[in-house]
Every structure is written in structure tokens, then in C-alpha cells.
Amino acid sequence: MLVNTPPPIPGSRLHEPDHLDEPLVLWTHTGVTHVRFGDGEPRRITAGSALWLPAGTEHDVWSEPGSLTMPLWGFDAPPGGTADRVSAFDMPAQSSAELIDHYTSQGFGDYTWIHSSTPPTEGTCPLPTGAGCPPMPRSGPARRVAQELRDYPALDRTLTEWATWAACSPNTLRRGFSSQTGLTFADWRLLSRLAYAADLLAAGAKAGEAAAAVGFASRWGFAQAFRTRYHLTPRDYAAQAAEASRTLAEAPAEKADTGPLKENVMVWVRAGELRARFAGRTWAGRTDDVVWLPAGSVVEHAADSSLPLSVLCTECVQLAQPRRARFARGWHHWLLWASVSTNTLLRPEEHHGRHPRLARPLHAHVINAFEAQTNADRARAVPLPSDPAARATARTFLRSLSADDRSGVREAPAQVREAFRRETGLSYADWRLAARMRVARTLLQDGVPSGSVAPRVGYTMVSNFSRAFTRFHGIGPREFQLFEGPEDHPLLD
């Protein structure tokens, strides 16, 4: 389907017990992390919590499946802690966006070209009052449903519908949430939506945008629920997050290294734009794109939010030119975890102690995800046949759709139908459906309501259009508008 679900995040483990040269904050954004000091009992860090480790601390770290744990440098001891002792503290949800930005700004080895400024050398952890994500169920149908809702919080299915989706009974799903999280399904979904909305507000989204993105039908209902959870209005929460971000202000900007890349570098453009030159051409990626740049590329501009996912030598990977794939917003947690897994010693358990940092097997999960997304991007295009008669038939049909004219060709001679099947791999009927869906995607991404899109692509009833769109893409028109960004753009010449 078009908006495909990311693979599950596996458990991770420190490549080898580490001895810190500088203080470290281990922040658990989602899931559960365990830390052991020496031969002692492991300490548990749940979502929304962090552990401050002073320099010289010997430790081992591992996380449970589904967990996103991020190592952060450049912080002073948290309030109430001391510089020579391990300290645990809560990290409120409104700080999440700033902490992710801080992780991005840290730089990775010799590849600090991605950032326009150097990371901070010291600072203070922002600790305004707040609450993080609810705990994830550990296993079974409840975990599968929770992961889907974490990725796509606006999905509006009843518990019974979710039970059908997860192939279990409603009672099984209800018990799974209650026993594994201590919350009812409804309460868990509400808290998860509000935590996601808090991240959006902290990143600069307006209250109405955050409400719609997490499935609230009205801004008023969203504001009431948000204030009950965080004891702040959405506007005040966003203002407090902005104030917290100022405590993580970066050092004065320094000119980035603009020399050619020595390795193949895969970059996730979290926001903004990336521009690079290779073989005399300009190549670009924008928000939610992952761009794979071959060695020899010269980066002309990169937003501070750009994040490396893979850095591999030319012997490990051969790239003839830059490549690009666009990932839906539901992939954000997975992509952050992927960056941690390839740029730090906190690696997937199957790689524990096996491969050096730049070995291709350590990056296979990132490369496989990129290739799968590239294939999905290709499937979005509707190929035109080259046979003159079939091509004329195709163009007549497409003109009839764009002109809101229903006189387009619906039946075609046998030789034209055979040309469609031979040259596009689709029957003429299937090709017409794919063309309608392509036009529908473009209209939806331009913000046209689905009720207005339906007649413009040949459907007299909105319900029939919604069913056809859902069967074709695996997601409904309204969900598509929420989770898909702007229409695909070509790499710039």
C-alpha cells in the first residue's frame, strides 16, 4: 500500500560495555531501557524518563523491542543531581522536539557537514512540568495495535474494529491493554494522541493542526483534553516548549565543510531542504525525504535538522548517482531509531559485537527500508503506453478527468487493450483505476476535500470513491490527507 507501516523496532544493546569520557544523558522516548552499572541490578528507564551518567561511569545498556532510546551529550547534571552521581529524572513531553533537535546537532564523526553550526558543549536539561507517552504493551495484539496507533494516531477505529484488525477478540485486546499498561484501551489511545500532539505543538504546529493530526474532531474538545492532561492550554504549552528550546541554543554558527564527500551518505531531511551537486547536476531533497548521496557529492545546503542514517564506504555500496525516497510521517520514530543504530554503539541485538561501524551488514535494515520505499514510490506512477493508438486512448481518458468531462474512452479495441497489458503491465480497466487514483492523490495532497475529489475522478458517490481509494492504497482518503505530505517532487536539474 502507499503509506506503508515501518517494520517493528527490535531490541537494541550497547555494542560493548562503555566507559564514558564525558557526561551522558540516556533518554527513553518510547518503550523501556535497562542500564546496569558493574555487577549491580539493572535500572529501568521508561518512556519519558532519562538517566544522567557522569564521566567515567562504566555501564551496559539494552532496550526492549519497540523502544527508542537516544544518547545525548552536552548537558549539566539535572536539578537535584550532582556531577559525580547517576541521576534519574523525568523528561516532559514538550521537550521531546528540542531533545531530538539536540541529538541531531551533536554531529557524527567526520560528517558534521550536515549541520550549519557546532553542537553545544554545555547546557541545562529543560525540565518544565509535563507527562510523556503512556507505556507500550509488551506483546501480543495489544502491542500491534499500540504500534499502529503510535504511527498513525488519527486512526478512528472502535475497539471491536481494532480487534478484527489484530485477529483477536475484543476481550483479549481489552485485557492486553489493561494488564500490560494499567490503562483501558480508550485511556491509552487518548494519552498517546495527546503526547503526539504535544510533540507537534513543541515543533511549532498550531493547535488546530495538532488536533486534526491526532484525530480530534473539534479544537475545543482537544483543548479540554490537553489541559486536563498537561494542566496547560495548547498555546501555553507551545510557548513553554519554545522557552525550553532556548536552553538548548546552539553555539555560534561555523561554516560547514563543503568539500566532496568521501563516503556514501544517506540523509534523512527531517525538515527544510537539502541541496547537493554531483556530476554537474543539482540534486534536492525536502521534508520527509531520505536522500542517498554517493561519494564525491558536494553538499551546498543542508538544514540543521538533516540526520545521517547510513555512512558507508565505496567498497560497501556503489552508487552511480544520488537517489531519493519519501517516507510518511509514521516512519519518524523508526528513522530516529535507525540513525541511533548506525551512528552510536546502541545497535540492534542481532549485530551485538559482530560488525565494525562501517560494515554493510550493520546498515542492512536502513538500506532495505530505503529500497522498499523506492519501489513504493515507483508504483505510484501511472505508466503511459508507447503504442500510438493506446497512448492516444490514455491521453483522451486523462483529459476527460482533468476537464471534469465524462466522455473519455471507456471501451477500447482489442489491439489497444493488448497494448496496455503488454506495455504497462495493467489491463485497460486497471490502468484507468490507477489513473483515477493518481489524480485523486494529487487533489487530496492539494487539500481538496474527498467529497469534491470523488466527482472529479469519475465517481458519482463519495462512498464508492472512498472504498475504491482504500482498497487501492490501504488507507482512506481522509487518513491519506493527514499522513501524506506534499506531492512528490523531482530532483532538480
C-alpha positions in Angstrom: 0.0 0.0 0.0 1.0 3.6 -0.5 1.6 4.7 3.2 3.3 1.5 4.4 3.9 0.8 8.0 7.5 0.7 9.2 9.0 -2.6 10.4 9.0 -3.1 14.2 11.9 -1.7 16.1 13.9 -4.6 17.5 15.6 -4.6 20.9 19.0 -2.8 21.0 22.1 -3.3 23.1 25.3 -1.4 23.7 27.9 -2.8 21.3 30.2 -3.3 24.3 30.2 -2.1 27.9 31.3 1.6 27.7 33.4 3.8 29.9 32.3 7.4 29.4 34.8 10.2 28.6 32.1 12.8 29.2 28.7 13.0 30.9 25.8 11.3 29.0 22.0 11.6 29.2 20.2 8.4 28.1 16.7 9.5 27.2 13.9 6.9 26.5 11.5 8.5 24.1 9.3 5.4 23.8 9.4 1.9 25.3 11.7 0.7 28.1 15.5 0.8 28.5 17.7 -1.1 31.0 21.0 0.1 32.4 23.4 -1.9 34.5 26.4 -0.5 36.4 29.1 -3.1 37.1 27.6 -6.2 38.5 24.6 -4.5 40.1 20.9 -4.8 39.4 19.8 -3.1 36.2 17.9 0.1 36.4 14.7 0.6 34.3 14.1 3.8 32.2 10.5 4.0 30.9 9.2 6.3 28.2 9.5 10.0 29.1 12.3 9.3 31.6 16.1 9.8 31.4 19.3 8.9 33.2 22.2 11.3 33.7 25.6 9.5 33.8 28.7 11.3 34.9 32.0 11.0 33.1 33.9 7.8 33.9 30.7 5.7 34.5 31.1 2.1 33.3 27.7 0.8 32.1 25.9 -1.6 29.9 22.6 -0.7 28.1 19.9 -2.6 26.4 16.4 -1.7 25.3 13.2 -3.7 24.8 11.6 -4.2 21.3 9.8 -1.1 20.2 11.9 1.3 22.2 13.5 4.5 21.0 16.4 5.4 23.3 18.6 8.3 22.4 22.1 9.2 23.8 22.6 12.9 24.4 25.8 14.8 25.3 26.4 18.3 26.4 24.2 18.6 29.5 24.9 19.6 33.1 23.6 17.5 35.9 19.8 17.8 36.2 18.2 19.8 39.1 18.7 17.9 42.3 21.6 15.8 41.0 25.3 16.1 41.4 28.2 16.0 38.9 29.6 12.7 40.3 26.4 10.6 40.7 24.0 8.9 38.4 20.7 10.7 38.4 17.2 9.6 37.1 14.7 12.3 36.2 11.5 12.8 34.1 11.8 14.4 30.7 8.5 16.1 29.9 6.8 15.5 26.5 7.0 19.2 25.5 10.8 18.9 25.5 10.8 16.0 23.0 11.2 18.1 19.9 14.1 20.1 21.4 15.9 16.9 22.6 15.6 15.4 19.1 17.0 18.6 17.7 19.8 18.4 20.2 20.6 14.8 19.2 20.7 15.9 15.5 23.0 18.8 16.4 25.6 16.6 18.1 27.4 15.7 14.8 28.5 12.3 13.9 32.2 11.6 13.4 33.6 13.4 10.4 30.2 14.1 8.9 29.4 17.4 10.6 28.9 18.9 7.1 25.2 18.1 7.7 24.9 20.9 10.2 25.5 24.7 9.8 26.6 25.1 13.4 28.5 23.2 16.0 26.8 21.4 18.9 26.6 23.0 22.3 29.3 22.0 24.8 27.3 22.6 27.9 23.7 23.5 28.9 20.9 22.6 31.2 18.3 19.9 30.7 14.8 21.6 30.2 12.5 20.3 32.8 9.1 22.0 32.7 6.2 20.1 34.2 4.6 17.6 31.8 3.8 14.0 31.0 5.2 11.6 28.4 3.8 8.8 26.3 1.9 6.0 28.0 3.7 2.7 28.4 3.7 0.4 25.4 2.1 -3.0 25.7 4.9 -5.6 25.8 3.5 -8.2 23.4 0.5 -9.7 21.5 -2.4 -8.0 19.8 -2.3 -5.0 22.2 1.3 -4.2 21.2 0.5 -4.5 17.5 -2.5 -2.1 17.9 -0.5 0.3 20.1 2.3 0.4 17.5 -0.1 1.2 14.7 -1.7 3.9 16.8 1.7 5.4 17.7 2.5 5.6 14.0 -1.0 6.8 12.9 -2.7 8.4 15.9 -5.7 9.7 13.9 -7.0 6.3 13.0 -10.5 6.3 14.3 -11.5 2.6 14.8 -13.5 1.2 17.7 -12.0 -1.4 20.0 -14.0 -4.1 18.2 -12.7 -2.9 14.8 -9.1 -2.9 16.2 -9.7 -6.4 17.5 -10.7 -7.6 14.0 -7.6 -5.9 12.5 -5.4 -7.6 15.1 -7.2 -11.0 14.6 -8.3 -11.4 18.2 -11.4 -10.9 20.3 -12.4 -7.5 21.8 -11.9 -9.0 25.3 -8.4 -10.2 24.5 -7.5 -6.8 23.3 -9.1 -5.1 26.2 -7.3 -7.3 28.7 -4.0 -6.9 26.9 -4.1 -3.1 27.4 -5.3 -3.3 31.0 -2.8 -5.9 32.2 0.3 -4.6 30.3 -0.2 -0.8 30.6 -2.6 -0.4 33.6 -4.9 1.6 31.3 -8.0 1.0 29.4 -7.7 1.0 25.6 -9.6 4.3 25.4 -7.4 5.9 28.0 -4.2 4.6 26.4 -5.2 5.9 23.0 -6.2 9.3 24.4 -2.8 9.7 26.2 -0.9 8.6 23.2 -2.7 11.1 21.0 -2.1 13.9 23.4 1.6 13.0 23.7 1.9 13.0 19.9 0.1 16.4 19.8 2.5 17.7 22.4 5.4 16.9 20.1 3.7 18.7 17.2 3.0 21.8 19.3 6.6 21.8 20.5 7.7 21.6 16.9 5.7 24.8 16.0 2.3 23.3 14.9 -0.9 25.3 15.6 -3.5 23.9 17.9 -5.9 23.1 15.1 -3.2 21.3 13.1 -2.2 19.2 16.1 -5.8 18.4 16.9 -6.6 17.2 13.3 -3.3 15.3 13.1 -4.2 13.1 16.1 -7.8 12.6 15.3 -9.8 15.2 17.3 -12.9 16.4 15.5 -13.0 19.7 17.3 -10.4 22.2 18.6 -12.5 22.7 21.7 -12.5 19.0 22.7 -8.8 18.8 22.0 -8.1 21.9 24.2 -10.1 20.5 27.0 -8.4 17.0 26.9 -5.0 18.6 26.6 -5.5 20.9 29.5 -6.7 18.0 31.7 -3.5 16.1 30.8 -0.9 18.8 30.9 -2.5 21.5 33.1 -1.8 24.0 30.3 -3.6 25.2 27.2 -2.1 24.1 23.9 -1.0 27.6 23.3 0.7 27.9 26.7 2.3 24.5 26.3 3.8 25.6 22.9 5.1 28.8 24.5 6.7 26.8 27.4 8.3 24.4 24.9 9.7 27.4 22.9 11.2 28.7 26.2 12.7 25.3 26.9 14.3 25.2 23.4 16.2 28.4 24.2 18.1 26.5 26.9 19.4 24.2 24.1 20.5 27.1 21.9 23.4 26.2 19.7 26.8 27.8 19.7 27.6 30.5 17.1 27.5 29.1 13.6 30.6 28.0 11.9 31.0 27.5 8.2 30.4 23.8 7.3 32.9 21.8 5.3 31.8 21.9 1.7 34.4 19.5 0.3 33.3 16.4 -1.6 32.0 13.5 0.5 34.5 10.7 1.0 31.8 8.1 1.7 28.3 7.3 0.5 26.0 9.1 2.9 22.2 8.5 3.4 20.5 11.6 4.9 17.0 12.0 6.3 15.7 15.5 5.8 13.5 15.9 8.9 12.6 19.4 7.9 13.7 22.0 5.4 15.7 21.3 2.3 19.0 19.5 1.3 20.8 20.5 -1.9 23.9 18.8 -3.3 25.9 18.8 -6.6 27.0 15.6 -8.3 28.3 15.1 -11.8 27.5 18.7 -12.7 23.8 18.5 -11.6 22.0 19.8 -8.6 20.0 17.2 -6.6 17.5 18.2 -3.9 15.5 16.6 -1.1 12.9 18.2 1.1 11.0 17.5 4.3 10.4 13.7 4.9 12.8 12.7 2.1 15.7 10.4 2.5 18.5 11.2 0.1 21.3 8.8 -0.6 24.4 10.8 -1.8 27.4 9.0 -3.4 30.9 9.8 -2.5 32.1 12.8 -4.5 28.9 14.8 -3.9 29.3 18.3 -2.7 26.6 19.5 -0.2 25.6 23.1 -1.0 22.9 23.4 1.6 21.6 21.2 4.4 19.0 22.1 7.1 20.1 21.7 10.7 17.5 19.0 11.1 19.1 16.8 8.5 20.2 13.5 10.0 22.6 10.8 8.7 21.1 7.3 8.5 24.0 5.5 6.9 27.6 6.2 6.1 29.3 3.5 4.0 32.5 3.3 2.0 32.5 3.0 -1.7 33.6 -0.7 -1.4 30.4 -1.5 0.6 28.0 0.3 -1.7 28.3 1.5 -5.3 26.1 4.5 -6.3 26.0 5.8 -9.8 24.1 8.9 -8.8 22.1 10.3 -5.9 18.8 8.6 -5.1 15.8 9.7 -3.1 12.7 8.2 -1.4 10.0 9.9 0.6 8.8 8.4 3.9 5.5 9.1 5.5 5.3 10.7 9.0 4.5 7.4 10.6 8.2 6.4 9.9 9.7 9.2 12.1 10.3 7.0 15.2 11.8 4.2 13.1 14.1 6.6 11.2 15.3 8.2 14.5 16.0 4.7 15.8 17.8 3.8 12.6 20.1 6.8 13.0 20.9 5.8 16.6 21.5 2.2 15.4 24.1 3.2 12.8 25.7 6.2 14.4 26.1 5.1 18.0 27.1 1.9 19.9 23.5 1.2 20.8 22.9 -1.3 18.0 20.2 -3.9 17.1 20.7 -7.0 19.2 21.4 -9.2 16.2 24.5 -7.0 15.5 25.7 -7.0 19.1 29.5 -7.4 19.0 29.6 -8.6 15.4 30.4 -5.8 12.9 32.5 -2.7 12.8 30.7 0.6 12.5 31.1 1.0 8.7 30.3 -2.7 7.7 27.4 -3.0 5.4 25.6 -5.7 7.5 25.1 -3.2 10.2 23.3 -0.9 7.8 21.2 -3.6 6.0 18.0 -2.6 7.8 18.3 1.0 6.7 19.2 0.0 3.1 16.4 -2.4 2.9 13.9 0.2 4.1 15.2 2.7 1.5 14.9 0.2 -1.3 11.4 -0.9 -0.3 10.3 2.8 -0.2 11.8 3.5 -3.5 9.8 0.6 -5.0 6.7 2.0 -3.4 7.4 5.4 -5.0 7.8 3.8 -8.4 4.4 2.1 -8.0 2.7 5.4 -7.5 3.4 6.5 -11.1 0.9 5.6 -13.9 2.9 4.4 -16.9 1.8 5.6 -20.4 1.9 3.1 -23.2 4.1 3.9 -26.2 1.8 2.4 -28.8 0.3 5.4 -30.7 -3.3 4.2 -30.5 -3.1 3.2 -26.9 -1.3 6.4 -25.9 -4.0 8.5 -27.6 -6.6 6.5 -25.7 -4.8 7.1 -22.5 -4.5 10.8 -23.1 -8.1 11.1 -24.0 -9.1 9.4 -20.8 -6.8 11.7 -18.7 -8.1 14.8 -20.4 -11.6 13.8 -19.6 -10.8 13.6 -15.9 -9.0 16.9 -15.7 -11.7 18.7 -17.6 -14.4 17.1 -15.5 -15.8 15.6 -18.7 -17.2 12.0 -18.6 -16.9 11.5 -22.4 -13.5 9.9 -22.1 -12.9 6.5 -23.7 -14.2 3.7 -21.5 -14.1 0.8 -24.0 -11.2 0.2 -26.4 -10.4 -2.1 -29.3 -8.8 -5.4 -28.6 -5.4 -4.3 -30.1 -5.4 -1.2 -27.8 -6.3 -3.3 -24.7 -3.5 -5.7 -25.6 -1.0 -2.7 -25.9 -2.0 -1.6 -22.4 -1.4 -5.0 -21.0 1.9 -5.5 -22.9 3.4 -2.1 -22.2 2.1 -1.1 -18.8 1.5 -4.5 -17.2 -2.1 -3.5 -16.5 -5.4 -4.2 -18.2 -7.1 -1.1 -19.6 -9.6 -1.2 -16.8 -6.9 -1.5 -14.1 -4.9 1.3 -15.8 -8.0 3.6 -15.7 -8.4 2.8 -12.0 -4.7 3.6 -11.3 -5.0 6.9 -13.3 -8.1 7.9 -11.2 -6.2 7.1 -8.0 -3.2 9.1 -9.2 -5.3 12.2 -9.9 -7.1 11.7 -6.6 -3.8 11.6 -4.6 -2.8 14.9 -6.2 -6.1 16.6 -5.4 -6.1 15.3 -1.8 -2.5 16.4 -1.3 -3.5 19.9 -2.6 -6.1 20.0 0.2 -9.3 19.3 -1.8 -11.9 17.6 0.4 -12.6 13.9 -0.6 -16.3 14.8 -1.3 -15.1 17.2 -4.1 -12.4 14.8 -5.3 -14.9 11.9 -6.0 -16.8 13.5 -8.9 -13.5 14.9 -10.4 -12.2 11.4 -10.8 -15.4 9.8 -12.1 -17.3 8.7 -9.0 -20.9 9.9 -8.5 -21.0 8.6 -4.9 -18.4 9.6 -2.3 -18.8 6.3 -0.5 -17.8 4.4 -3.7 -14.8 6.6 -4.1 -13.7 6.1 -0.5 -14.0 2.3 -0.8 -12.0 2.3 -4.1 -9.3 4.6 -2.7 -9.0 2.5 0.5 -8.8 -0.8 -1.5 -6.2 0.6 -3.8 -3.9 2.4 -1.2 -4.6 0.5 2.0 -5.7 3.8 3.7 -8.7 6.1 3.4 -8.8 9.5 1.7 -9.0 11.4 5.0 -6.2 9.4 6.6 -4.1 10.0 3.4 -4.5 13.7 3.7 -3.4 13.6 7.3 -0.3 11.5 6.9 1.0 12.2 3.4 3.0 15.4 2.8 3.2 17.4 -0.4 3.1 15.7 -3.8 6.3 14.1 -4.9 8.8 16.5 -6.5 11.5 15.6 -8.9 15.1 16.0 -8.1 16.1 19.4 -9.5 18.3 19.7 -12.6 
